[in-house]
Amino acid sequence: MEEKICQSCGMPITSNEQWGTNRDGSNNEDYCKYCFESGEFVDKVTMEEYIEMCSNYGEQAGMTNDEMKKFCTELFPTLKRWKCTCTEECAGGYNPNCTCENPECHCRGEHE
């Protein structure tokens, strides 16, 4: 299996059993089972809140919690869940037809 990482938390996926699940029970090959279950994110938080949560698992990843926080702060903005894909499409402004998948995207005015 080609090494992949969860596009929410960055955890390496080493077996098919680690994938999250879609609503129909099939594997979701973007997110791990700890982040995505039955077609929904387990933790409905901002990226900043998620960085704080994940920084508590530094030891499990072989680093200090401060190192883990720094790692997450650099990695998360590049992951599918957190990366805003509408910069060109919406130019950062209001666009009710925005197709960005980032839950923190403000283009549709949903988080104002």
N, C-alpha and C positions, 0 to 999 in steps of 0.2 A: 504494500500500500504506500503510495506516494505520501510524504509527510504533509499534512495540512494542519492548519490551526483554526480554532474557533474564531469566527469573525465578530465576536462580542467581547470575549475575555482573553483571547490569545493563547489559550491552552492548546498544547500539541495534541492532535487526534492520532492515536496509535492503533485504534481498532474501530470497527463499524459500530460496536456496542456503545461507543462514546458519543455518537451523534445525537442531536436533539430529534424531536419528532414533530411532524406536521399534524394538522387536524385529523387527517385520515390515518394516522399511526405510522406512516412511512417515514423513513429517515430524512432529516433535513441536513444536507451536507454543507451548510454554512455555519451552523451553530452547534455547540456541545449540549449534552443532556442537562448540564447544570444551569445553562443560560436559556434554553428554549425547549418548551414542552407543550405538546398538543397545539402547535401553531401559534404559541404566544411566548413572549419573553417572561421568564420567571420573575425577575426583578425589574419593576417599572420605575427606573431611576434615571437621573441625568448621567452623563459621562463622568462628571466630576464626582458625583456620589458613588459611582461604580468604581472609580479609581481608588477612592477611600476604602471601600469594601474589600477590593482585591489586594490592597497593600497589606492587609493583615495576613496574607498567605505567603509572604516572602520566604519563610523557612521551608515550606513545602517545595518551593521552586529553587532552593539552594542559595538564597540571598537574604539580606536583612530586609525588614519591612520598608525602610527608607529606600533601599535599592529597588525594591519591587515597585514602590510608588513612582520613582523616577522612570523605571522601565515602562510601566503602564501609561504614564503621562506622555511618553514619546510614541508608544505603539498604538494606543486606542484611537487617536484621530485618523489613523490609516486603515482601520478595520471597517468592514461594510456597515455594521450597526451604527457606528458613530460618525462615519465620513459623510460630509454633506456633498452630494453629487450635483447640486443645482446651481452652483456658483455662476456658471455661464448662462444656464437656462433662465434663471430668475434674477441674476445680478444682485442677489441678496435682498431683493425687494419683495413686495407682496405679489404672489402669483397663485390664484386659486386652482390652477391646473398643474401645479408642480408635481413632478413624479419622483422626487427625492424620497428615498426610503429611510432617511435619518429621522428618528422620532423627535430630535431636538430642532429640526428645521423650522424656521419661523416664517417661511414664505407664504404659507397658507393662512397665517394669522391664528393658528390653533393654540399657540402657547403664549399668547399675549396677555 
